[in-house]
Amino acid sequence: MFNAITHSQIYVLDQDQALDFYVGKLGLEVNADVDMGFMRWLTVSVPGHPDRQVLLEKPGPPAMSEETAEQVRELLTKGALGSALILTTDDCRGTYETLLARGVEFTDEPTERPYGIDCGLRDPFGNHLRFTQPKPKS
């Protein structure tokens, strides 16, 4: 039946600010930035991997009423949506230091886990993100 997941979505409050964070600080690249009239279709991905994109979507019409959008925005800023993006890296501690120097706010420092080394951060809107250095397979 299915053979891939091509897009995931997270809510952001300001797409220009999201670009600054996801591209300018995290180093992702823009795949699409299209004004569709009723919405801006803005996707990013890990450089060289356009097969898996993240839609940075503003909550609002036409997907939801303005009343619902306001509730989503409130939950987002509280970090209560449960949205998560998990990335991998070859060097968790080095990536942590680089992003820390770029002003990224971390919620968890790099920590040894059964599956590798990972850490947590939040984007400027309240979304939870993690990146992991997977444990080498033996």
MOGI-V937336 format. One record per residue. N is the residue number from 0. RES is the residue in one letter. D_LAST is the distance of its C-alpha to the last C-alpha in Angstrom with 2 decimals. Layout:
BEGIN
N|RES|D_LAST  N|RES|D_LAST
END
This chain:
BEGIN
0|M|32.26  1|F|30.33  2|N|27.80  3|A|27.05  4|I|27.77  5|T|29.72  6|H|31.33  7|S|30.93  8|Q|33.77  9|I|34.43  10|Y|37.90  11|V|39.22  12|L|42.73  13|D|43.38  14|Q|41.73  15|D|42.78  16|Q|41.27  17|A|38.09  18|L|37.99  19|D|38.44  20|F|35.52  21|Y|32.97  22|V|33.89  23|G|35.53  24|K|33.21  25|L|29.84  26|G|30.10  27|L|29.91  28|E|32.35  29|V|35.25  30|N|35.12  31|A|38.45  32|D|41.35  33|V|44.16  34|D|47.34  35|M|47.95  36|G|51.19  37|F|50.25  38|M|46.88  39|R|44.66  40|W|41.52  41|L|39.06  42|T|35.39  43|V|32.62  44|S|29.09  45|V|26.28  46|P|27.71  47|G|27.13  48|H|26.03  49|P|29.41  50|D|28.12  51|R|27.28  52|Q|30.25  53|V|31.39  54|L|35.11  55|L|36.74  56|E|39.66  57|K|42.71  58|P|43.80  59|G|47.23  60|P|49.37  61|P|49.09  62|A|45.97  63|M|47.61  64|S|50.92  65|E|51.62  66|E|51.83  67|T|48.36  68|A|47.04  69|E|48.50  70|Q|46.71  71|V|43.38  72|R|44.03  73|E|44.82  74|L|41.65  75|L|39.57  76|T|41.03  77|K|40.29  78|G|36.61  79|A|37.30  80|L|36.33  81|G|32.69  82|S|31.83  83|A|28.38  84|L|26.51  85|I|22.82  86|L|21.57  87|T|18.33  88|T|18.29  89|D|16.28  90|D|18.22  91|C|19.35  92|R|21.55  93|G|23.13  94|T|23.87  95|Y|25.33  96|E|27.61  97|T|28.74  98|L|29.62  99|L|31.25  100|A|33.46  101|R|34.40  102|G|35.68  103|V|33.07  104|E|33.49  105|F|30.38  106|T|30.19  107|D|26.97  108|E|25.65  109|P|21.97  110|T|20.32  111|E|16.96  112|R|15.94  113|P|13.32  114|Y|12.14  115|G|12.65  116|I|16.00  117|D|19.01  118|C|22.77  119|G|25.82  120|L|29.03  121|R|32.10  122|D|33.94  123|P|37.70  124|F|38.54  125|G|36.45  126|N|33.41  127|H|30.16  128|L|27.30  129|R|23.80  130|F|21.20  131|T|17.54  132|Q|14.92  133|P|11.83  134|K|8.90  135|P|6.28  136|K|3.76  137|S|0.00
END
